[in-house]
Amino acid sequence: MGNDQKRTLIAFLLIIVILLLWSYMAKPPGKKTTTQKEIEKIDTTKMQPQNMDYEHAVGDTIVVDRKFYKIVFSTAGAGIKKLYIKEYDVDLVPESGILCVTKLFDSIPDFNYKLYDDSIVFTREIDNKRFTKIYQFSETSGFILRTDYPQSIKQILSFKAGLGITEKKNRSDDLRHFNVFVRTNKLQNITKNIKEQFIYKEDWQWLALRSKYFVLIINNLGTKGYTEFNRIAQAIDYQTINYAYLGCAMGGNTNRYGVEIFADYNVNFLVLFLPIKHSELAKYNKGYEQITSGGIWGPIERVIILILNFFYSVVKNYGFAIIIFALLFKIIFFPLSRQMLISQQKMQMVQPELKKIQDKYKNDPQALNREMMHLYKTYKVNPFSGCLPLLIQFPIFIALYQVLSTSFEFRGAPFILWIKDLSVKDPYYILPIAMGVLMLLQSLMTTVDPRQRFMVIMMPLVMIFVFLNFPSGLQLYWFTYNLLSILEQFMIKKKILS
C-alpha cells in the first residue's frame, strides 16, 4: 500500500475512533413557549383559591387533561404518576415510578385535594395547621409548584424516580444521553459526580434532568435548602443491545438519575418539561439551550440543523433534506475532493518507481528519503495533499454525526418505504449494506495494486459492521455521500485520463 493511501486510511480510521469516543462521552409548529418576562409576571401569592371546600380522597388518582399534556396525580405525596406529552406521545414518568412527591417527617403522607380549572390544591393537617401544596397550570409546557405552611417545616420534594426511558425502540441509546445539569452562575454537568448519591449544597437557579430527547427543568423561584442527586442503575436486557453501535451500547452510560430537594420552609418552583430543541429552549432566555451544547462542535451543529430545517421546509421530508445536504456538502468541498483524488491517482502512478527506490535503499534511510523527495518533485506529487481535505472536513463530519444521531427533528421522522423513523437503525440493514457496496466500488476504482486487495475488501466490511445500528438518517447520509463520491471520482478520473 502506498504511503499516501496509508495516510488517508489512518486519517479515516482516526475519524471513526473519535466518533466512537465522542459517542461514548458524549419546535413543534405553532406551539407557544413561555418567555422569562412571562415567568416573572406570575404572581404566586394569588395562586391559592379562597374559601375552598376540600374533598377527602385518600389513595385516589386525579387526571388533569390540558391542551398539550395530561398529568395523572396521586394523593400519596401529592405526586405525579404520569406526565404525558400529547404531541410526542411520551410519558416522562418511569414505569411504576412517581415524581414531585412531597415527603414530611421522612414519610409520604396522603393528601386531600380540590381540583380547579387552572390548578389542583392538595392539603394535609399538621399540628392543627394546614399544609398546602398547589400545582398551577399556567404554562403550556409546565406548572408552578408551591407549598404553604405557616411555620418552618422540614419537607422533601422528591423526583428520585427520575425520568423514564421514552425511546422504546432503542432503550440503550436513550440511556446513553441521560444527564444532570445545575445552573448557578454557570451551567454544570454534574452527572459524573453522582456515584450513588451526591449532595449539592449551593444555591441554584435551575436544575435539569434530561434524556436523549426530553428534559425536565426545575426553576428555583426562592426555595432555600440543599439538593441530593441519586443514581438509578438501570437493568439492561443484553439480548436487545445493539452491539454494532460503535460500541456505544456496550459501554457508556446505563443509568438514570433522580433528585430530592430538601427545604426548611415553603418551596416555590416553575417546572417545565420540554423537547430538547436548541431553538425552542433558547426562547426562554434562561440558558436552557446550553444543555444541547456539542462542545467545540456546537456552533457547527447549529448551522447544520438550520440548513437541514430549511431544506425540510421546502421538501417536507427530512430524508430528502439529508440527501440535498449531502449534495450541497459535495459541491462545496469538490475542489478539496478533486485535489485528494488527483493526488491518489498520481501516487498510484509513481508506486512502481517508489517500490524500486525502497528496495534499492532499504538499508540507507537518508538516501531513501532523498530519492523519494526527488521522485515526488519530478512527478509533482505532494504525499500529504491527500490528507489535507480530510482534516479540513473533519470538524463538519463530527458535527454532522452529532446532528444526525441526536437531533430531535429526526425523532420519528419518516423517509420512504421501509424507513419509518430516521432516528433508529434501518430495520432491514439495506442502507448500511448498500453503503458498503458503494465503498467497495469506490475503492476498486482507485486501487490498481493487487497487494491491496485484502484492504479493499475489508474496509467496506468493517464500515458495514460499524454502521449497522446507526440511526438510518446517518446511514442515508453516508450512502448518498458515497454514491456522489463515485460519480465525482468517475468524472475526475475521466478528466485525468483524457
C-alpha positions, 0 to 999 in steps of 0.5 A: 500500500502506498504511503499516501493511501496509508495516510488517508486510511489512518486519517479515516480510521482516526475519524471513526475512533473519535466518533466512537469516543465522542459517542461514548462521552458524549419546535413543534409548529405553532406551539407557544413557549413561555418567555422569562418576562412571562415567568416573572409576571406570575404572581404566586401569592394569588395562586391559592383559591379562597374559601375552598371546600376540600374533598377527602380522597385518600389513595385516589388518582386525579387526571388533569387533561390540558391542551398539550399534556395530561398529568395523572396525580396521586394523593400519596405525596401529592405526586405525579404518576404520569406526565404525558406529552400529547404531541410526542406521545411520551410519558416522562414518568418511569414505569411504576415510578412517581415524581414531585412527591412531597415527603414530611417527617421522612414519610409520604403522607396522603393528601386531600385535594380540590381540583380547579380549572387552572390548578389542583390544591392538595392539603394535609393537617399538621399540628392543627395547621394546614399544609398546602401544596398547589400545582398551577397550570399556567404554562403550556409546557409546565406548572408552578409548584408551591407549598404553604405552611405557616411555620418552618417545616422540614419537607422533601420534594422528591423526583428520585424516580427520575425520568423514564426511558421514552425511546422504546425502540432503542432503550440503550441509546436513550440511556446513553444521553441521560444527564444532570445539569445545575445552573448557578452562575454557570451551567454544570454537568454534574452527572459524573459526580453522582456515584450513588448519591451526591449532595449539592449544597449551593444555591441554584437557579435551575436544575435539569434532568434530561434524556436523549430527547426530553428534559425536565427543568426545575426553576428555583423561584426562592426555595432555600435548602440543599439538593441530593442527586441519586443514581438509578442503575438501570437493568439492561436486557443484553439480548436487545443491545445493539452491539454494532453501535460503535460500541456505544451500547456496550459501554457508556452510560446505563443509568438514570438519575433522580433528585430530592430537594430538601427545604426548611420552609415553603418551596416555590418552583416553575417546572417545565418539561420540554423537547430538547430543541436548541431553538425552542429552549433558547426562547426562554432566555434562561440558558436552557439551550446550553444543555444541547451544547456539542462542545467545540462542535456546537456552533457547527451543529447549529448551522447544520440543523438550520440548513437541514430545517430549511431544506425540510421546509421546502421538501417536507421530508427530512430524508430528502433534506439529508440527501440535498445536504449531502449534495450541497456538502459535495459541491462545496468541498469538490475542489478539496475532493478533486485535489485528494483524488488527483493526488491518489491517482498520481501516487498510484502512478509513481508506486512502481518507481517508489517500490524500486527506490525502497528496495534499492535503499532499504538499508540507507534511510537518508538516501531513501528519503532523498530519492523519494523527495526527488521522485515526488518533485519530478512527478509533482506529487505532494504525499500529504495533499491527500490528507489535507481535505480530510482534516479540513472536513473533519470538524463538519463530519463530527458535527454532522454525526452529532446532528444526525444521531441526536437531533430531535427533528429526526425523532420519528421522522419518516423517509420512504418505504421501509424507513419509518423513523430516521432516528433508529437503525434501518430495520432491514440493514439495506442502507448500511449494506448498500453503503458498503457496496458503494465503498467497495466500488469506490475503492476498486476504482482507485486501487490498481495494486493487487497487494491491496486487495485484502484492504479493499475488501475489508474496509467496506466490511468493517464500515458495514459492521460499524454502521449497522445500528446507526440511526438510518438518517446517518446511514442515508447520509453516508450512502448518498455521500458515497454514491456522489463520491463515485460519480465525482471520482468517475468524472475526475478520473475521466478528466485525468485520463483524457 
